[in-house]
Amino acid sequence: MAVFGLFGGKAGEGDAAIEAAALRSDRFRQVREGDWIRLEAIVRRMEAGRTRRLSDDDVLALPALYRTVASSLSVARETSLDAATLAYLEGLVQRAWFQVYGPRVTLWGWLRRFFGGEWSRAVRAIWPELSVSLLLMVAGAVVGWLLVASDPDWYFSLVPGDFLDVRVPGASREVLRGTLFDGAKQDGLSIFATYLFSHNAGIAILCFALGFAFGVPPLLMLIQNTATLGAMLWLFHSQGLTVEFVGWLSIHGTTELLAILLAGGAGLHVGRSMAFPGKRSLLEAAAEAGQRAAVVMAGVVLMLVCAGLLEGLGRQLIEVTAARYAIGYGMLTFWLLYFFAFRRNPQGSEAA
């Protein structure tokens, strides 16, 4: 009997503890539930995009209500209230935090600001680095041409192995011309186009990502990449196919090479800011330059996607050289007008 009495007493004490906890949770909720309900109603309206319909009293009360509910959550955690109340308060505090402190721009608003002038403004802001990058790319192409012209064996050092199909020194004019036309009938050209896009996209990303090393890696990568272009230009020029090769390249290359130029300029911009921070601290200079360069790189990704579409479809399907030139340099004109003639300054732009 004593044993049963002992277990019966413990069971009774457990039931009493549960009832006390439930009573404490109910009282806690009753005292504060009015603020919770009001905050949830305000947050629900803001989430539904009806912020303008909020009364002045609700707008003014929002920060105080958020702090009150956050305090309730803290107390609820310390006093070990029931799990349902804790889950409700945690969810409400998270939603309210986003409305009070979260970003104020929607995806559509960001896109409108980005294309409405922020991207072009960021590109213009790094024009000194773009000028240096352009000079390096031209110099790389010239060096690649001269090296291969002096010794054709340089071609195999400058051109990646995946590019070495039939495009090699000594190939006949007919063979080289066949790589520029009849693209829709040759599966090998599609594979080559895919590799070429992946290669150039990788170069663009690395030029930006390695800019923190005081801009040295982007310098070397820009020279190396266009040295490959110079070597291939020499190869097709040697067989009298310069015009055809430039047209074949232009349909996507004007967009792709411009994207590489922007990525190289963005990387150099970060590196220059770190090497010469001026009166700012190193971290401040790197953060400011990185923010501006990131805006440029967001646009570079879009340009690479556009170049990939032109490369995968246009260059394989359009085999008239004049049409290739028209598309390629039409795209180049569009980009240059957007970057340097479109000078709208969007409100709230972060890329100064």
Secondary structure, DSSP 8 states (H G I E B T S, - for coil): -HHHHHHHHHHHHHHHHHHHHHHHHHHHHHHHHHHHHHHHHHHHHHHTT-GGGS-HHHHHHHHHHHHHHHHHHHHHHHTT--HHHHHHHHHHHHHHHHHHHS----HHHHHHHIIIIIHHHHHHHTHHHHHHHHHHHHHHHHHHHHHHHH-TTHHHHHS-GGG-SS-STT--HHHHHHHHS-GGG-HHHHHHHHHHHHHHHHHHHHHHHGGGTTTHHHHHHHHHHHHHHHHHHHHHHTTT-HHHHHHHHHHHHHHHHHHHHHHHHHHHHHHHHHH--TTS-HHHHHHHHHHHHHHHHHHHHHHHHHHHHIIIIIHHH---HHHHHHHHHHHHHHHHHHHHT-----TT----
